[in-house]
Amino acid sequence: MATSGWRRSAAGRAVSRHSTLFLWLALAAAALTLAQAKKSNAELTEVTNKVYFDIEIDGKPAGRVVMGLFGKTVPKTAGEKGMGKSGKPLHYKGSAFHRIIPSFMIQGGDFTLGDGRGGESIYGIKFADENFKIKHTGPGLLSMANAGKDTNGSQFFITTVTTSWLDGKHVVFGKVLSGMDVIYKVEAEGRQSGAPKSKVVIADSGELPM
C-alpha cells in the first residue's frame, strides 16, 4: 500500500509540474499577444503631423488644442489640406463647431455653410472611407463626420468619451495631444440636441513643427 501511495504521489507531482508549465506557457503567450497588439496599435497611431486650433467661445479666447495626425495609417484623410476642386484654399480658420453633444463629441469643419450641410475636400465634395483600422477607444480622437458610407468631406468630430459604436463607420485620423481642457470647455457649451449654447469658433488654425 505504501508503494502504491508513493506512486500516486509521484504521479500527482508530475501532473502538477505539467499544469504549472502549461500555465506559464499560456501566460507567456498571452503577454506576447498583448505586446504585439500594443505595438500594432502604436504603429497605427503614429503621429506624422501636428496641427492646432485656437478656439474662441462667444468671442473670447478659450485656449489652444494641439492634435497629431495619423499620416501613415490614413494618409489620404490626414492629408486633407490645400486647394479645393473649386480653386479656393481650404482651411478651418473662422469656421464653427456647429454640433456639440455632451458626453459624446464636438463637431465642426463645415467652412462653406457653417450648419452641417456643407463642406468640401481637396478630392471634391465627397471622398471614400479610407479604412477603419483605428478604433474609437476613448476621448480626444479625431474622426471624420459623414452622412453614410463614402461621404467624407471636411467635417470632423472630436470624441469626449469612448464611442465604440462608431467603429467601422467613421474614419479615425488623429488625436488630441494637448488641450483636452479646451475640448471640455467646448463640450460644456453643448446640448443633447446638438445645438450649441454659444458661438464656438476656430479663430486660427495651422500646422506645427514635429
N, CA and C atoms as a LAMMPS dump frame, in Angstrom:
ITEM: TIMESTEP
0
ITEM: NUMBER OF ATOMS
630
ITEM: BOX BOUNDS ff ff ff
-5.0000000000000000e+02 5.0000000000000000e+02
-5.0000000000000000e+02 5.0000000000000000e+02
-5.0000000000000000e+02 5.0000000000000000e+02
ITEM: ATOMS id mol type element x y z
1 1 1 N 0.827 -1.207 0
2 1 2 C 0 0 0
3 1 3 C 0.864 1.26 0
4 2 1 N 1.943 1.21 0.734
5 2 2 C 2.821 2.37 0.818
6 2 3 C 3.431 2.686 -0.539
7 3 1 N 3.84 1.611 -1.265
8 3 2 C 4.431 1.809 -2.591
9 3 3 C 3.423 2.413 -3.546
10 4 1 N 2.181 1.89 -3.483
11 4 2 C 1.116 2.409 -4.347
12 4 3 C 0.852 3.882 -4.058
13 5 1 N 0.861 4.244 -2.781
14 5 2 C 0.642 5.634 -2.399
15 5 3 C 1.752 6.529 -2.904
16 6 1 N 3.003 5.984 -2.844
17 6 2 C 4.148 6.773 -3.328
18 6 3 C 4.014 7.03 -4.819
19 7 1 N 3.576 5.981 -5.558
20 7 2 C 3.41 6.133 -6.999
21 7 3 C 2.342 7.17 -7.326
22 8 1 N 1.255 7.116 -6.566
23 8 2 C 0.199 8.103 -6.8
24 8 3 C 0.705 9.509 -6.512
25 9 1 N 1.51 9.634 -5.436
26 9 2 C 2.043 10.943 -5.07
27 9 3 C 2.994 11.466 -6.145
28 10 1 N 3.852 10.575 -6.672
29 10 2 C 4.785 10.965 -7.734
30 10 3 C 4.027 11.376 -8.984
31 11 1 N 2.984 10.61 -9.306
32 11 2 C 2.173 10.94 -10.482
33 11 3 C 1.494 12.289 -10.3
34 12 1 N 1.042 12.54 -9.072
35 12 2 C 0.392 13.818 -8.79
36 12 3 C 1.353 14.977 -8.956
37 13 1 N 2.626 14.763 -8.491
38 13 2 C 3.625 15.818 -8.641
39 13 3 C 3.927 16.09 -10.108
40 14 1 N 3.97 15.015 -10.902
41 14 2 C 4.236 15.163 -12.338
42 14 3 C 3.122 15.95 -13.014
43 15 1 N 1.876 15.626 -12.66
44 15 2 C 0.732 16.347 -13.225
45 15 3 C 0.779 17.809 -12.824
46 16 1 N 1.153 18.046 -11.551
47 16 2 C 1.23 19.418 -11.053
48 16 3 C 2.286 20.214 -11.812
49 17 1 N 3.476 19.539 -12.062
50 17 2 C 4.542 20.221 -12.804
51 17 3 C 4.089 20.553 -14.222
52 18 1 N 3.413 19.584 -14.865
53 18 2 C 2.913 19.811 -16.222
54 18 3 C 1.884 20.94 -16.244
55 19 1 N 1.016 20.98 -15.232
56 19 2 C -0.008 22.028 -15.151
57 19 3 C 0.634 23.398 -14.982
58 20 1 N 1.673 23.446 -14.105
59 20 2 C 2.377 24.71 -13.879
60 20 3 C 3.064 25.185 -15.153
61 21 1 N 3.721 24.228 -15.865
62 21 2 C 4.4 24.565 -17.115
63 21 3 C 3.403 25.084 -18.147
64 22 1 N 2.259 24.4 -18.243
65 22 2 C 1.227 24.815 -19.199
66 22 3 C 0.719 26.216 -18.87
67 23 1 N 0.537 26.49 -17.563
68 23 2 C 0.058 27.801 -17.133
69 23 3 C 1.062 28.887 -17.499
70 24 1 N 2.355 28.615 -17.254
71 24 2 C 3.387 29.598 -17.593
72 24 3 C 3.45 29.841 -19.098
73 25 1 N 3.323 28.774 -19.879
74 25 2 C 3.337 28.921 -21.338
75 25 3 C 2.144 29.748 -21.817
76 26 1 N 0.978 29.49 -21.208
77 26 2 C -0.228 30.234 -21.57
78 26 3 C -0.079 31.712 -21.226
79 27 1 N 0.49 31.989 -20.049
80 27 2 C 0.702 33.377 -19.63
81 27 3 C 1.714 34.076 -20.539
82 28 1 N 2.778 33.347 -20.911
83 28 2 C 3.787 33.924 -21.802
84 28 3 C 3.189 34.238 -23.165
85 29 1 N 2.35 33.328 -23.673
86 29 2 C 1.698 33.546 -24.969
87 29 3 C 0.762 34.746 -24.908
88 30 1 N 0.025 34.865 -23.791
89 30 2 C -0.894 35.994 -23.627
90 30 3 C -0.128 37.312 -23.554
91 31 1 N 1.002 37.301 -22.831
92 31 2 C 1.822 38.512 -22.713
93 31 3 C 2.391 38.917 -24.07
94 32 1 N 2.822 37.921 -24.855
95 32 2 C 3.364 38.199 -26.191
96 32 3 C 2.289 38.777 -27.1
97 33 1 N 1.097 38.183 -27.034
98 33 2 C -0.023 38.679 -27.845
99 33 3 C -0.367 40.119 -27.48
100 34 1 N -0.389 40.414 -26.17
101 34 2 C -0.686 41.768 -25.7
102 34 3 C 0.386 42.751 -26.161
103 35 1 N 1.658 42.332 -26.07
104 35 2 C 2.756 43.199 -26.502
105 35 3 C 2.67 43.481 -27.996
106 36 1 N 2.334 42.445 -28.775
107 36 2 C 2.196 42.621 -30.223
108 36 3 C 1.031 43.544 -30.548
109 37 1 N -0.072 43.397 -29.791
110 37 2 C -1.246 44.248 -30.01
111 37 3 C -0.914 45.703 -29.698
112 38 1 N -0.166 45.931 -28.596
113 38 2 C 0.222 47.293 -28.225
114 38 3 C 1.142 47.895 -29.282
115 39 1 N 2.083 47.074 -29.784
116 39 2 C 2.997 47.552 -30.822
117 39 3 C 2.23 47.893 -32.088
118 40 1 N 1.29 47.003 -32.447
119 40 2 C 0.488 47.229 -33.65
120 40 3 C -0.325 48.511 -33.527
121 41 1 N -0.939 48.728 -32.347
122 41 2 C -1.741 49.937 -32.133
123 41 3 C -0.86 51.185 -32.153
124 42 1 N 0.346 51.065 -31.571
125 42 2 C 1.271 52.201 -31.569
126 42 3 C 1.679 52.563 -32.991
127 43 1 N 1.866 51.546 -33.831
128 43 2 C 2.23 51.798 -35.228
129 43 3 C 1.072 52.46 -35.973
130 44 1 N -0.15 51.994 -35.702
131 44 2 C -1.324 52.558 -36.367
132 44 3 C -1.525 54.021 -36.006
133 45 1 N -1.225 54.352 -34.75
134 45 2 C -1.49 55.709 -34.262
135 45 3 C -0.222 56.566 -34.191
136 46 1 N 0.767 56.231 -34.994
137 46 2 C 1.984 57.04 -35.046
138 46 3 C 1.66 58.42 -35.624
139 47 1 N 2.061 59.452 -34.905
140 47 2 C 1.785 60.827 -35.333
141 47 3 C 2.825 61.272 -36.357
142 48 1 N 2.356 61.739 -37.499
143 48 2 C 3.244 62.199 -38.571
144 48 3 C 3.199 63.713 -38.762
145 49 1 N 2.126 64.339 -38.304
146 49 2 C 1.962 65.79 -38.441
147 49 3 C 1.264 66.333 -37.207
148 50 1 N 1.601 67.574 -36.844
149 50 2 C 0.921 68.247 -35.732
150 50 3 C 0.224 69.506 -36.242
151 51 1 N -1.01 69.679 -35.807
152 51 2 C -1.791 70.855 -36.192
153 51 3 C -2.424 71.463 -34.941
154 52 1 N -2.95 72.675 -35.072
155 52 2 C -3.555 73.314 -33.905
156 52 3 C -4.824 74.069 -34.287
157 53 1 N -5.692 74.22 -33.287
158 53 2 C -6.85 75.109 -33.352
159 53 3 C -6.749 76.072 -32.18
160 54 1 N -6.92 77.363 -32.429
161 54 2 C -7.122 78.339 -31.358
162 54 3 C -8.623 78.601 -31.287
163 55 1 N -9.216 78.284 -30.15
164 55 2 C -10.671 78.301 -30.011
165 55 3 C -11.158 79.564 -29.308
166 56 1 N -12.265 80.098 -29.795
167 56 2 C -12.959 81.204 -29.126
168 56 3 C -14.391 80.783 -28.811
169 57 1 N -14.851 81.149 -27.617
170 57 2 C -16.241 80.917 -27.218
171 57 3 C -16.881 82.274 -26.962
172 58 1 N -17.891 82.594 -27.743
173 58 2 C -18.539 83.912 -27.672
174 58 3 C -17.53 85.051 -27.799
175 59 1 N -16.586 84.881 -28.705
176 59 2 C -15.612 85.928 -28.98
177 59 3 C -14.453 86.02 -28.016
178 60 1 N -14.426 85.146 -27.005
179 60 2 C -13.351 85.177 -26.015
180 60 3 C -12.439 83.963 -26.187
181 61 1 N -11.12 84.166 -26.116
182 61 2 C -10.186 83.05 -26.273
183 61 3 C -10.425 81.964 -25.222
184 62 1 N -10.495 80.714 -25.682
185 62 2 C -10.71 79.588 -24.768
186 62 3 C -9.463 78.722 -24.637
187 63 1 N -8.5 78.91 -25.55
188 63 2 C -7.27 78.131 -25.477
189 63 3 C -6.933 77.445 -26.786
190 64 1 N -5.792 76.79 -26.771
191 64 2 C -5.294 76.103 -27.965
192 64 3 C -5.402 74.588 -27.809
193 65 1 N -5.798 73.925 -28.888
194 65 2 C -5.828 72.465 -28.961
195 65 3 C -4.784 72.036 -29.988
196 66 1 N -3.854 71.185 -29.567
197 66 2 C -2.845 70.638 -30.48
198 66 3 C -3.19 69.185 -30.763
199 67 1 N -3.186 68.821 -32.041
200 67 2 C -3.591 67.478 -32.457
201 67 3 C -2.523 66.824 -33.316
202 68 1 N -2.411 65.511 -33.195
203 68 2 C -1.499 64.744 -34.025
204 68 3 C -2.289 63.952 -35.054
205 69 1 N -1.793 63.902 -36.282
206 69 2 C -2.471 63.191 -37.363
207 69 3 C -1.75 61.885 -37.676
208 70 1 N -2.543 60.87 -38.016
209 70 2 C -2.006 59.535 -38.276
210 70 3 C -1.762 59.339 -39.779
211 71 1 N -0.731 60.01 -40.283
212 71 2 C -0.495 60.041 -41.717
213 71 3 C -0.046 58.741 -42.341
214 72 1 N 0.49 57.817 -41.547
215 72 2 C 0.915 56.532 -42.115
216 72 3 C -0.266 55.59 -42.315
217 73 1 N -1.209 55.628 -41.385
218 73 2 C -2.355 54.722 -41.458
219 73 3 C -3.435 55.248 -42.389
220 74 1 N -3.675 56.558 -42.338
221 74 2 C -4.707 57.166 -43.202
222 74 3 C -4.13 58.392 -43.913
223 75 1 N -3.188 58.197 -44.83
224 75 2 C -2.517 59.332 -45.478
225 75 3 C -3.448 60.231 -46.276
226 76 1 N -4.462 59.654 -46.901
227 76 2 C -5.386 60.464 -47.703
228 76 3 C -6.227 61.364 -46.803
229 77 1 N -6.757 60.794 -45.725
230 77 2 C -7.599 61.56 -44.801
231 77 3 C -6.779 62.601 -44.049
232 78 1 N -5.603 62.202 -43.565
233 78 2 C -4.751 63.124 -42.809
234 78 3 C -4.119 64.183 -43.705
235 79 1 N -4.117 63.956 -45.011
236 79 2 C -3.511 64.906 -45.94
237 79 3 C -4.488 65.902 -46.511
238 80 1 N -5.622 66.065 -45.847
239 80 2 C -6.679 66.978 -46.3
240 80 3 C -6.283 68.437 -46.07
241 81 1 N -5.501 68.994 -46.975
242 81 2 C -5.145 70.413 -46.875
243 81 3 C -4.756 70.906 -48.269
244 82 1 N -4.896 72.194 -48.481
245 82 2 C -4.542 72.757 -49.779
246 82 3 C -5.728 73.395 -50.459
247 83 1 N -5.799 73.241 -51.766
248 83 2 C -6.845 73.86 -52.583
249 83 3 C -7.968 72.869 -52.875
250 84 1 N -9.184 73.365 -52.854
251 84 2 C -10.325 72.542 -53.225
252 84 3 C -10.463 72.458 -54.732
253 85 1 N -11.373 71.629 -55.194
254 85 2 C -11.611 71.474 -56.631
255 85 3 C -12.074 72.789 -57.263
256 86 1 N -12.682 73.635 -56.436
257 86 2 C -13.165 74.925 -56.938
258 86 3 C -12.042 75.952 -57.071
259 87 1 N -10.849 75.582 -56.574
260 87 2 C -9.72 76.504 -56.629
261 87 3 C -9.579 77.374 -55.398
262 88 1 N -10.493 77.221 -54.437
263 88 2 C -10.434 78.002 -53.203
264 88 3 C -9.564 77.283 -52.173
265 89 1 N -8.754 78.029 -51.404
266 89 2 C -7.969 77.386 -50.348
267 89 3 C -8.894 76.85 -49.256
268 90 1 N -8.588 75.652 -48.781
269 90 2 C -9.425 75.022 -47.759
270 90 3 C -8.729 75.121 -46.402
271 91 1 N -9.4 75.727 -45.433
272 91 2 C -8.861 75.8 -44.077
273 91 3 C -10.019 75.985 -43.098
274 92 1 N -9.733 75.671 -41.833
275 92 2 C -10.777 75.718 -40.807
276 92 3 C -10.861 77.059 -40.088
277 93 1 N -9.92 77.948 -40.325
278 93 2 C -9.926 79.248 -39.649
279 93 3 C -11.236 79.985 -39.913
280 94 1 N -11.884 80.41 -38.824
281 94 2 C -13.142 81.141 -38.932
282 94 3 C -14.381 80.273 -38.943
283 95 1 N -14.193 78.949 -39.012
284 95 2 C -15.361 78.054 -39.024
285 95 3 C -15.789 77.716 -37.598
286 96 1 N -17.012 77.221 -37.46
287 96 2 C -17.601 76.99 -36.136
288 96 3 C -17.745 75.507 -35.815
289 97 1 N -17.842 75.227 -34.526
290 97 2 C -18.309 73.919 -34.068
291 97 3 C -19.832 74.023 -34.015
292 98 1 N -20.476 73.461 -35.014
293 98 2 C -21.92 73.655 -35.168
294 98 3 C -22.758 72.609 -34.437
295 99 1 N -22.127 71.532 -33.994
296 99 2 C -22.865 70.447 -33.313
297 99 3 C -22.047 69.988 -32.111
298 100 1 N -22.607 70.174 -30.927
299 100 2 C -21.901 69.834 -29.69
300 100 3 C -22.851 69.041 -28.793
301 101 1 N -22.499 67.795 -28.525
302 101 2 C -23.343 66.93 -27.695
303 101 3 C -22.53 66.468 -26.487
304 102 1 N -22.912 66.888 -25.274
305 102 2 C -22.182 66.481 -24.073
306 102 3 C -22.11 64.96 -23.942
307 103 1 N -20.998 64.493 -23.402
308 103 2 C -20.746 63.057 -23.217
309 103 3 C -20.806 62.298 -24.536
310 104 1 N -20.374 62.947 -25.601
311 104 2 C -20.322 62.306 -26.914
312 104 3 C -19.192 62.922 -27.74
313 105 1 N -19.425 64.097 -28.328
314 105 2 C -18.415 64.676 -29.209
315 105 3 C -18.733 66.127 -29.539
316 106 1 N -17.736 66.798 -30.152
317 106 2 C -17.936 68.144 -30.692
318 106 3 C -17.613 68.069 -32.186
319 107 1 N -18.452 68.668 -33.014
320 107 2 C -18.318 68.521 -34.468
321 107 3 C -18.164 69.87 -35.15
322 108 1 N -17.244 69.938 -36.097
323 108 2 C -17.016 71.157 -36.864
324 108 3 C -16.547 70.822 -38.272
325 109 1 N -15.988 71.825 -38.93
326 109 2 C -15.411 71.596 -40.248
327 109 3 C -16.258 71.998 -41.432
328 110 1 N -17.474 72.497 -41.183
329 110 2 C -18.304 72.973 -42.296
330 110 3 C -17.963 74.436 -42.547
331 111 1 N -16.937 74.671 -43.363
332 111 2 C -16.496 76.049 -43.61
333 111 3 C -17.185 76.684 -44.814
334 112 1 N -18.137 75.972 -45.42
335 112 2 C -18.869 76.575 -46.547
336 112 3 C -20.24 77.099 -46.131
337 113 1 N -20.977 76.325 -45.334
338 113 2 C -22.311 76.755 -44.893
339 113 3 C -22.382 77.006 -43.388
340 114 1 N -21.567 76.295 -42.624
341 114 2 C -21.493 76.54 -41.192
342 114 3 C -22.55 75.872 -40.346
343 115 1 N -23.425 75.076 -40.966
344 115 2 C -24.513 74.471 -40.192
345 115 3 C -24.562 72.948 -40.292
346 116 1 N -23.543 72.342 -40.88
347 116 2 C -23.515 70.888 -41.003
348 116 3 C -23.967 70.365 -42.347
349 117 1 N -24.444 71.244 -43.22
350 117 2 C -24.91 70.805 -44.541
351 117 3 C -23.839 70.95 -45.621
352 118 1 N -22.731 71.62 -45.27
353 118 2 C -21.717 71.918 -46.276
354 118 3 C -20.384 71.257 -46.018
355 119 1 N -19.356 71.849 -46.626
356 119 2 C -18.008 71.307 -46.528
357 119 3 C -17.49 70.9 -47.891
358 120 1 N -16.182 70.784 -47.99
359 120 2 C -15.543 70.405 -49.251
360 120 3 C -14.18 69.81 -48.94
361 121 1 N -13.758 68.836 -49.722
362 121 2 C -12.435 68.253 -49.542
363 121 3 C -11.553 68.602 -50.731
364 122 1 N -10.262 68.328 -50.616
365 122 2 C -9.358 68.574 -51.742
366 122 3 C -9.604 67.573 -52.868
367 123 1 N -10.365 66.513 -52.544
368 123 2 C -10.654 65.483 -53.546
369 123 3 C -12.005 65.7 -54.225
370 124 1 N -12.69 66.757 -53.85
371 124 2 C -14.031 67.009 -54.364
372 124 3 C -14.984 67.212 -53.204
373 125 1 N -16.264 67.245 -53.486
374 125 2 C -17.251 67.445 -52.42
375 125 3 C -17.196 66.3 -51.414
376 126 1 N -17.087 65.063 -51.899
377 126 2 C -17.037 63.889 -51.028
378 126 3 C -15.9 62.965 -51.458
379 127 1 N -15.393 62.169 -50.502
380 127 2 C -14.426 61.133 -50.859
381 127 3 C -14.671 59.889 -50.004
382 128 1 N -14.131 58.765 -50.471
383 128 2 C -14.433 57.458 -49.88
384 128 3 C -13.764 57.258 -48.522
385 129 1 N -14.346 56.374 -47.717
386 129 2 C -13.745 55.964 -46.451
387 129 3 C -12.4 55.299 -46.749
388 130 1 N -11.343 55.765 -46.1
389 130 2 C -10.005 55.223 -46.378
390 130 3 C -9.814 53.844 -45.755
391 131 1 N -10.018 53.743 -44.457
392 131 2 C -10.025 52.454 -43.747
393 131 3 C -10.525 52.691 -42.327
394 132 1 N -10.812 51.6 -41.638
395 132 2 C -11.337 51.689 -40.267
396 132 3 C -10.403 50.968 -39.293
397 133 1 N -9.103 51.047 -39.544
398 133 2 C -8.131 50.317 -38.73
399 133 3 C -8.07 50.831 -37.296
400 134 1 N -8.232 52.131 -37.111
401 134 2 C -8.14 52.719 -35.77
402 134 3 C -9.541 52.856 -35.185
403 135 1 N -9.685 52.444 -33.94
404 135 2 C -10.995 52.415 -33.288
405 135 3 C -11.212 53.651 -32.406
406 136 1 N -12.475 53.865 -32.073
407 136 2 C -12.864 54.996 -31.213
408 136 3 C -12.765 54.558 -29.745
409 137 1 N -11.527 54.481 -29.243
410 137 2 C -11.276 53.849 -27.95
411 137 3 C -11.328 54.784 -26.743
412 138 1 N -11.535 56.077 -26.962
413 138 2 C -11.565 56.981 -25.819
414 138 3 C -11.763 58.423 -26.239
415 139 1 N -11.695 59.34 -25.287
416 139 2 C -11.841 60.766 -25.611
417 139 3 C -10.623 61.296 -26.342
418 140 1 N -10.827 62.396 -27.073
419 140 2 C -9.712 63.068 -27.726
420 140 3 C -9.321 62.525 -29.075
421 141 1 N -10.174 61.711 -29.696
422 141 2 C -9.871 61.183 -31.023
423 141 3 C -10.548 62.016 -32.104
424 142 1 N -9.832 62.26 -33.196
425 142 2 C -10.384 62.986 -34.344
426 142 3 C -10.903 61.969 -35.343
427 143 1 N -12.125 62.158 -35.78
428 143 2 C -12.739 61.214 -36.707
429 143 3 C -13.558 61.984 -37.737
430 144 1 N -13.707 61.395 -38.901
431 144 2 C -14.441 62.056 -39.979
432 144 3 C -15.949 61.941 -39.769
433 145 1 N -16.635 63.07 -39.862
434 145 2 C -18.104 63.065 -39.852
435 145 3 C -18.571 62.71 -41.26
436 146 1 N -19.688 62.026 -41.343
437 146 2 C -20.205 61.676 -42.669
438 146 3 C -21.712 61.507 -42.625
439 147 1 N -22.285 61.287 -43.805
440 147 2 C -23.728 61.059 -43.921
441 147 3 C -23.994 59.647 -44.411
442 148 1 N -23.037 58.748 -44.131
443 148 2 C -23.136 57.372 -44.597
444 148 3 C -21.847 56.952 -45.275
445 149 1 N -21.834 55.773 -45.817
446 149 2 C -20.648 55.199 -46.451
447 149 3 C -20.091 56.107 -47.553
448 150 1 N -18.772 56.328 -47.499
449 150 2 C -18.041 57.055 -48.547
450 150 3 C -18.562 58.474 -48.8
451 151 1 N -18.931 59.176 -47.728
452 151 2 C -19.435 60.555 -47.876
453 151 3 C -18.609 61.543 -47.047
454 152 1 N -17.303 61.315 -46.966
455 152 2 C -16.431 62.219 -46.216
456 152 3 C -16.217 63.521 -46.977
457 153 1 N -16.19 64.624 -46.225
458 153 2 C -15.926 65.926 -46.828
459 153 3 C -14.842 66.622 -46.038
460 154 1 N -15.196 67.699 -45.368
461 154 2 C -14.246 68.401 -44.5
462 154 3 C -14.688 68.363 -43.039
463 155 1 N -15.895 67.869 -42.79
464 155 2 C -16.393 67.862 -41.416
465 155 3 C -15.758 66.734 -40.602
466 156 1 N -15.528 67.029 -39.342
467 156 2 C -14.872 66.098 -38.425
468 156 3 C -15.516 66.23 -37.055
469 157 1 N -15.203 65.302 -36.18
470 157 2 C -15.608 65.45 -34.779
471 157 3 C -14.475 64.988 -33.881
472 158 1 N -14.505 65.466 -32.647
473 158 2 C -13.544 65.078 -31.622
474 158 3 C -14.328 64.438 -30.487
475 159 1 N -13.984 63.207 -30.143
476 159 2 C -14.723 62.478 -29.112
477 159 3 C -14.406 63.026 -27.722
478 160 1 N -15.399 62.957 -26.846
479 160 2 C -15.173 63.306 -25.438
480 160 3 C -15.357 62.088 -24.534
481 161 1 N -15.731 60.954 -25.127
482 161 2 C -15.874 59.675 -24.429
483 161 3 C -15.505 58.571 -25.426
484 162 1 N -15.49 57.324 -24.957
485 162 2 C -15.344 56.183 -25.865
486 162 3 C -16.611 56.059 -26.703
487 163 1 N -16.453 55.895 -28.013
488 163 2 C -17.617 55.807 -28.914
489 163 3 C -17.458 54.592 -29.83
490 164 1 N -17.356 53.419 -29.226
491 164 2 C -17.059 52.199 -29.985
492 164 3 C -18.136 51.854 -31.007
493 165 1 N -19.366 52.354 -30.828
494 165 2 C -20.428 52.051 -31.793
495 165 3 C -20.177 52.721 -33.148
496 166 1 N -19.196 53.626 -33.189
497 166 2 C -18.856 54.288 -34.452
498 166 3 C -17.764 53.552 -35.229
499 167 1 N -17.177 52.517 -34.612
500 167 2 C -16.138 51.74 -35.289
501 167 3 C -16.693 51.12 -36.567
502 168 1 N -15.912 51.196 -37.624
503 168 2 C -16.348 50.635 -38.896
504 168 3 C -17.282 51.532 -39.68
505 169 1 N -17.562 52.707 -39.126
506 169 2 C -18.467 53.652 -39.795
507 169 3 C -17.817 55.011 -40.032
508 170 1 N -16.876 55.37 -39.168
509 170 2 C -16.198 56.665 -39.27
510 170 3 C -14.689 56.452 -39.205
511 171 1 N -13.953 57.199 -40.004
512 171 2 C -12.5 57.046 -40.113
513 171 3 C -11.789 57.907 -39.065
514 172 1 N -11.096 57.261 -38.13
515 172 2 C -10.288 57.972 -37.133
516 172 3 C -8.967 58.367 -37.789
517 173 1 N -8.581 59.639 -37.67
518 173 2 C -7.371 60.09 -38.355
519 173 3 C -6.41 60.885 -37.481
520 174 1 N -6.718 61.049 -36.192
521 174 2 C -5.815 61.792 -35.328
522 174 3 C -6.252 61.765 -33.88
523 175 1 N -5.483 62.45 -33.032
524 175 2 C -5.809 62.513 -31.608
525 175 3 C -5.342 63.843 -31.035
526 176 1 N -5.97 64.24 -29.951
527 176 2 C -5.577 65.461 -29.239
528 176 3 C -4.302 65.17 -28.447
529 177 1 N -3.285 65.98 -28.655
530 177 2 C -2.028 65.845 -27.922
531 177 3 C -2.006 66.731 -26.683
532 178 1 N -2.604 67.897 -26.792
533 178 2 C -2.734 68.796 -25.637
534 178 3 C -3.943 69.694 -25.857
535 179 1 N -4.545 70.112 -24.747
536 179 2 C -5.709 70.992 -24.84
537 179 3 C -7.043 70.298 -24.651
538 180 1 N -7.044 69.109 -24.024
539 180 2 C -8.335 68.459 -23.763
540 180 3 C -9.195 69.304 -22.838
541 181 1 N -8.559 70.135 -22.005
542 181 2 C -9.338 71.031 -21.152
543 181 3 C -10.155 72.006 -22.001
544 182 1 N -9.591 72.408 -23.142
545 182 2 C -10.314 73.296 -24.058
546 182 3 C -11.468 72.54 -24.718
547 183 1 N -11.218 71.294 -25.082
548 183 2 C -12.275 70.458 -25.672
549 183 3 C -13.447 70.336 -24.703
550 184 1 N -13.143 70.148 -23.426
551 184 2 C -14.215 70.016 -22.433
552 184 3 C -14.945 71.344 -22.205
553 185 1 N -14.237 72.462 -22.362
554 185 2 C -14.915 73.767 -22.303
555 185 3 C -15.932 73.882 -23.436
556 186 1 N -15.52 73.439 -24.617
557 186 2 C -16.426 73.461 -25.77
558 186 3 C -17.599 72.515 -25.525
559 187 1 N -17.308 71.333 -25.008
560 187 2 C -18.362 70.354 -24.728
561 187 3 C -19.416 70.932 -23.785
562 188 1 N -18.973 71.744 -22.826
563 188 2 C -19.892 72.347 -21.853
564 188 3 C -20.866 73.321 -22.498
565 189 1 N -20.572 73.741 -23.731
566 189 2 C -21.464 74.66 -24.45
567 189 3 C -22.493 73.916 -25.298
568 190 1 N -22.563 72.603 -25.138
569 190 2 C -23.469 71.813 -25.961
570 190 3 C -24.793 71.481 -25.309
571 191 1 N -25.666 70.908 -26.101
572 191 2 C -26.966 70.399 -25.651
573 191 3 C -27.165 69.009 -26.249
574 192 1 N -28.101 68.256 -25.678
575 192 2 C -28.394 66.931 -26.227
576 192 3 C -28.916 67.02 -27.659
577 193 1 N -29.513 68.123 -28.01
578 193 2 C -29.991 68.327 -29.382
579 193 3 C -28.836 68.572 -30.348
580 194 1 N -27.676 68.947 -29.797
581 194 2 C -26.516 69.265 -30.623
582 194 3 C -26.343 70.744 -30.885
583 195 1 N -27.387 71.538 -30.661
584 195 2 C -27.31 72.986 -30.902
585 195 3 C -26.454 73.656 -29.823
586 196 1 N -25.387 74.358 -30.187
587 196 2 C -24.526 75 -29.189
588 196 3 C -25.251 76.112 -28.424
589 197 1 N -24.915 76.262 -27.151
590 197 2 C -25.454 77.358 -26.349
591 197 3 C -24.789 78.68 -26.731
592 198 1 N -23.526 78.597 -27.159
593 198 2 C -22.741 79.781 -27.51
594 198 3 C -22.076 79.56 -28.862
595 199 1 N -21.593 80.633 -29.447
596 199 2 C -20.878 80.519 -30.716
597 199 3 C -19.44 80.092 -30.429
598 200 1 N -19.08 78.92 -30.922
599 200 2 C -17.736 78.376 -30.718
600 200 3 C -17.026 78.349 -32.067
601 201 1 N -15.928 79.096 -32.16
602 201 2 C -15.259 79.299 -33.451
603 201 3 C -13.784 78.905 -33.379
604 202 1 N -13.274 78.375 -34.489
605 202 2 C -11.838 78.157 -34.648
606 202 3 C -11.255 79.486 -35.134
607 203 1 N -10.71 80.255 -34.204
608 203 2 C -10.212 81.593 -34.535
609 203 3 C -8.963 81.538 -35.401
610 204 1 N -8.174 80.493 -35.216
611 204 2 C -6.976 80.317 -36.033
612 204 3 C -6.642 78.832 -36.079
613 205 1 N -5.963 78.429 -37.131
614 205 2 C -5.565 77.028 -37.276
615 205 3 C -4.313 76.966 -38.128
616 206 1 N -3.589 75.882 -38.014
617 206 2 C -2.376 75.745 -38.803
618 206 3 C -1.598 74.509 -38.427
619 207 1 N -0.417 74.365 -39.032
620 207 2 C 0.44 73.212 -38.785
621 207 3 C 1.619 73.629 -37.92
622 208 1 N 2.071 72.711 -37.069
623 208 2 C 3.195 72.95 -36.172
624 208 3 C 4.352 72.026 -36.54
625 209 1 N 5.582 72.418 -36.23
626 209 2 C 6.715 71.519 -36.485
627 209 3 C 6.645 70.295 -35.588
628 210 1 N 7.126 69.183 -36.071
629 210 2 C 7.154 67.947 -35.29
630 210 3 C 8.279 68.011 -34.255
